[in-house]
Amino acid sequence: MKKKIWYISKYCEIGNKDSIGSRGWMLMKNFAKKGHEILIITSDHQNELYSNNYYPKLKKIFKKDGVKIILLNTFKYSISKSISRIISWFDFEINLLSLNKKFLPKPDIIIVSSLSLLTILNGILLKKKFRCKLVFEIRDIWPLTLIEEGGFSQYNPFILILGLIERVGYKNSDLIVGTMPKLSEHVEKILGYPKQVKCIPMGIERSMLKDKKIKIPGYIKRRFKSDHFDVVFMGTIGITNALDTFFKAAKILENNLKIRFIIVGDGSLRKKYLSIYGHLANIIYFPKIKKKQVQSFLTNADVVYFSVFKSKVWNYGQSLNKVIDYMISAKPIIASYSGYPSMINESNCGYLIPAGDHYSLVHKIRKMREMTIIERKTMGARGLKWVLKNRLYDKLSRDYLSFLLKSGSK
């Protein structure tokens, strides 16, 4: 049966010439291909190419790839960890609440995707208004993330309010979807009883493989040499990526200039790390590059790296975009990660080491350097093979739809 499905999320990047778009966009586009009538309601925050100043306060409506899209004009901010971001959340909810919905198709299913967590309150109101099925989609576990990684007390009034909203959202949703494999355990812990939860993780489009052929600037190519062993981190140089481990390992190996630590990106901690480790000749810094250039850049790496803090958040697993990008690159991965294991261990495409343990990182780097090129290529290729089998958005959208349509009716 063909369904009318609304997907509501403040953060849903619509595909454009520079990016395939976010997970929500890829899933909804695939839903539309399968004949369902899809409406995305999101903000213009991540969709500058589609923003329209002729609608300074309310919205822009357009259609792309069979999907109807409403962009709500919201308060802008530049720093993610700021009060301005919270103001932007409330602005989105006010605009969503005041949106004239009479001209919109009556939904059979509404999917509310965090963040912002506040949107589930609008979702509950819409569920009652249209008497439809409500799905609560969790892409980041709040407020747990703020407590574990943001340094907030569990008794902070803001945290208590978010915790109440989370509980109300779980309770009033018909179905819950998470990007992490063990979300059901967290939901049961919050509610005190089990609820239907399905893992629909981050995924890929086969077209992303073509990005490896995109040219990158010559100055980048010239920095890579065949006689060096390059460990590459790509991403935001900020608190959440726990890069102390990366830099401490580089410090230990500073006298071995054949092993290089390459960091690609920008962020609030870049200046701090430069002030502490800027004198090390075995660390090379590159600025942030375009999403379309990521795979071309990674073709030059010998090993790719990511790290997280020790945190209860990771007890429920992960399906990070960064890991997806790394697996597509067919490069072996070293991950400083102490949470529930998935992806890397399932595909046997690298190593999981304890989060925060820079000595273990040094040991694995030395071990991987001693491997032959063929051995490293074989390891990395297992990651690409696994992700193509398990993470294509066409497959994920079919799994998602099966869960939506078979899990009772509303």
C-alpha positions, 0 to 999 in steps of 0.5 A: 500500500502506498503511504503519505509520509512526512519526514520532519527534522530541523537538520536534513540536508537536501542533495545538491551539486556538491553533496548527495545529501544527508541520510534522511534525504537519501531514505526519503528519496528512495521511499519516493522511488518506491511510489510513496508520497513524501513530504520533508519539512526541514530548516534552511540551515543546511540548505543554503543552495535552496534558501529563498530570501523572498520568504524571509520569515516562513518558508520555501516550497519546492519539489526535487526527485519526487519529494515535496520539500518545505524549508522553514526559515530559522534563526542562524548560528555559527557555533554548534555549542552555543545558546544561539543553536538552542534559540534556532531549535525553538524558532524551528518549532514555532515556525512548524507549529504555525505552518498552514497545514491545510494545503498539505497531504494528510499523512499516514505516517509522520517520522520525527528525526532528532536533532532537535529533540523538541520536534517530537512535541510537535510530532505528538500534536500532529499525530493527534491532529491527523490520527496517524502513526508517529515514528521517533527517529534517534540519530544522537541520544540526547540528553545522554550525549550532553551529560557524557560528553558535554560536561552537563550535570544530570540535574541541570534544569535544561538536561532535566527538561530534555530528559522529560521530552525524551521520555514523553517522545518514546512513550507517545511514539508508535515506533522508534528508529535509531541509527545505533544497533543497541538503542532498544536497551536505552529506550527500555532503560528510560521507559522501564518497559520494552518498545518496538525499536529498529536500527536503520543505520547510516548508509551510502549510495553507490554513486559515492564510489565515483568520488574517488576519481574527482581531482584534488589540488596538486599541492595535496598530491605533492605532500604524499610520497610513496616512502612514507606511511600516512595515518589520516584523520579527516573531520572536525578538530573539536571536542567530540572527536577526542583527538588527544590520542592522535596527537600524543601518538604523534609525539611518541613517534616524532623521531620516526619521520617515515610515519606521518600523522595527517589531519584534514579539517578545521574546528574550535581546537585547531589553534590549541593543538597547533600551539602544543604540537605545531613544532612536530615535523611528523604532523601535517595539517590540511584545511577542510575539503569539500565532501566530494573530495573526501574519497579522492583524498583518502586514496593517498592514505595508508591507514585511516583513523577515528576516535571517541571518548569513553562514554555511555553513549557508545554502549549502544553502538555507532554508525558514524558517517566518518566510518562509512567514508573510511570503509568506502575508501577501502583503507584499513581503519584504526579506531580508538573506540570502547563502545559496543563493536560494530561495522569494523569488527563485522567486516574485519577491516581494521582494529578497535583499540581502547579509547584514550589509549595512545600507547595502543594506537602507537602499537597498532600503527607500527604493526600495520606499517610492518604489514605488506601493501597487499595485506593492508589493501586486502584488509581495507577491501573487506570494509568496502565489500561489507558496506556495499552489501549492508549499507546501500540506501536502497536496502536500508529504505526497504528495511525501513519501509518494511518496519513501518508498514508491518509494525501494526497499523494506526 
